[in-house]
């Protein structure tokens, strides 16, 4: 369940929520506007904070953690897709802490 950046952008524009599963330190350096940070480490214990009625595009640094997060979300019957290549492969708007 992975998608490229063009499909992801279209899904976000149509109402999908954006979920960042990286560490806080990574988020502090760069993130995609409008995302919610919920680290992969915390996802299982905080799964109740994820709205099962919403659909998600999940990203991390390069795509590995987001794929794991999508698996966890799908185990809870939450629709989610992993951004191929993570934020490294995101050519659209980002926020950087310079």
HELIX and SHEET records of a PDB file:
HELIX    1   1 UNK A    5  UNK A   13  1                                   9    
HELIX    2   2 UNK A   24  UNK A   29  1                                   6    
HELIX    3   3 UNK A   40  UNK A   43  1                                   4    
HELIX    4   4 UNK A   47  UNK A   49  5                                   3    
HELIX    5   5 UNK A   64  UNK A   75  1                                  12    
HELIX    6   6 UNK A   86  UNK A   89  5                                   4    
SHEET    1   A 5 UNK A   2  UNK A   3  0                                        
SHEET    2   A 5 UNK A  80  UNK A  83  1                                        
SHEET    3   A 5 UNK A  56  UNK A  59  1                                        
SHEET    4   A 5 UNK A  17  UNK A  20  1                                        
SHEET    5   A 5 UNK A  35  UNK A  37  1                                        
SHEET    1   B 2 UNK A  30  UNK A  31  0                                        
SHEET    2   B 2 UNK A  95  UNK A  96 -1                                        
END                                                                             
